Every structure is written in structure tokens, then in C-alpha cells.
Amino acid sequence: MKVISAEQIRNMDEREIERTLLDLKEEKMMLYSTQTGGGLSDNPAKAKMLRKQIARILTVKRERELEEFKEFKELEELEELV
């Protein structure tokens, strides 16, 4: 799995972000189910990498939510002045 930077995530549209997030969560679930079943991981640091990528995506999603909220509040304030 290739590491995705925050800048790459910011350049994705919402649908791509959701799909990437879903893929990463599925991969993490499969990795954990293999480990709990007694299997050995070929890359022990993979779980940490997956968690960080998921967190990175969720952070960018939250930034977008806050940006939309900020724009909404600015519009409300402008409407109050009218």
C-alpha cells in the first residue's frame, strides 16, 4: 500500500476520499483478523501505517467540514446585516 499524503487527499473529491477510507478500513480489518488468528504479518509496521493514513483522511474530512461551517456562518452574518 502506497502512503497517501495530506496534500494528495486534499486534491481528491469527496467520493474518492470515501472510497480510499473504506479500502483502508477493510485492509486494517483483514490485517487484524489475520493477526488474531495466529498468522504472522509480513510487515509488522503495516497496522501503524494504516492507522495513520486513516487518521490523515479523517483530518482532511474534518477540515472540509469546518471550512463549510465557517462559510455558512459568514453567510448568516451577512444576511443579518441586510
Residue, then its C-alpha position, 0 to 999 in steps of 0.5 A: m500500500k502506497v502512503i497517501s499524503a495530506e496534500q494528495i487527499r486534499n486534491m481528491d473529491e469527496r467520493e474518492i476520499e470515501r472510497t480510499l477510507l473504506d479500502l483502508k478500513e477493510e485492509k486494517m480489518m483483514l490485517y487484524s483478523t489475520q493477526t488474531g488468528g495466529g498468522l504472522s504479518d509480513n510487515p509488522a509496521k503495516a497496522k501503524m501505517l494504516r492507522k495513520q493514513i486513516a487518521r490523515i483522511l479523517t483530518v482532511k474530512r474534518e477540515r472540509e467540514l469546518e471550512e463549510f461551517k465557517e462559510f455558512k456562518e459568514l453567510e448568516e452574518l451577512e444576511e443579518l446585516v441586510 
